[in-house]
């Protein structure tokens, strides 16, 4: 049984970056909250809605409601904290 909010999967930083980029559904170069929710679900988070909203608040440095390419590394830092660590 997974802990609440912990991902079932373990992705590298580069894999996560690619997953986030692929979830830019409209191709505008930014992740909206709905795109981020889908990406968090794809990454295996058990509560993607909350992880996405907290991630947006944590990573959206300019407050525009979008995650830009410049903010993507901070988003990956955030997402990495919730991966189930394999030992």
Secondary structure, 3 states (H helix, E strand, C coil): CCCCCCECCCCCHHHHHHHHHHCCCCCCCCECHHHHHHHHHHCCCCCHHHHHHHHHHHHCCCCCCCECHHHHHHHHHHHHCCECCCC
